[in-house]
């Protein structure tokens, strides 16, 4: 571990020297990347230096404690707390050495789509949108609606929104996948329980530096915004549809009144989808087992079931049952996310070999 930490400190010192180079100021992209790396390594280096100081202090006290005078007694009394401090700092450093997901601190774009179940699936998509809105409010994050395809009775065939706040992706990334609901639909006269599904996608927001899209790869169309039921709600063509010709990805945004704002929103979603597509491809190429790890965002996986008759929510990835369904739907998801994050961290710690 110490060898790894010494290597991190050397790299940190190299980056510090590069940031002081005046010739780098003219290359904004390069400077921004170096500054980002420097910022990521700084907490580890500070903790490593604190650990080295604590170990030196412990060694000094151990040497003094070997004497027979009053100073030796004082040094002896300090040994236990110093050893505890060194051990605690060492454990913290082990966790800090675990490779972090570089996307963890980013804002996210979430896409909720009704799956199997028709109108009932659309209604549950609306329930999930409200659940994530409540969760964001609990964490003091900002939610911005980007686009929504509403049904006539309050459901969503699709709803796209941004969640902005520090660490949003680090928590919400575990929500990617298929969510299943088991309940009696409001439209069901016989009282029979239906099973429906909703797909949730969580995409980290990315900027133009990370995902460059040549203008020639885009086909951009404008159209009038439409409300629930399909009626036109604006006379001017403020809505924007962008097709990425190489992949066939289509993004349509109509929430903002300004065509420019809708275009920027659509490009942000397209960049996020392309970024996620590339990273998913790389992950699948690395190893088949990568698909089984938490947080890979496999859309085909059923990750959670919301059973209304039993008041139960089950997270299938960790085998966790919670009999507080209304509380979960009010945005109290941390009981699941904490457990998923802990398991994820343990697996990465083991893989890192620290």
Buried (B, 14 or more C-beta within 10 A) or exposed (E): BEEBBEEBBEBBEBBBEBBEEEEBEEEEEEBEEBBEBBEBBEEBBEBBEBBBEBBEBBEEBBEBBEEEEEEBEEBBEBBEEBBEBBEEBBEBBBEBBBEEBEBBBBBBBBBBBBBBBBBBBBBBBBBBBEBBBBBBEEBEBEBEEBBBBBBEEEBBBBBBBBBBBEEBBBBBBBBBBBBBBBBBBEEEEEEEEBBBBBBBBBBBBBEEEEBEBEEEBBEEEBBBBBEBEEEEEBEEEBBBBBBBEEEEBEBBBBBBEEBEBBBBBBBBBBBBBBBBEEBBEEBEEEEEEBBEBBBBBBBEBEBBBBBBEEBBBBBBBBEBEBEEBEBBBBBBBEBBBEBBBEBBBEBBBEEBEB
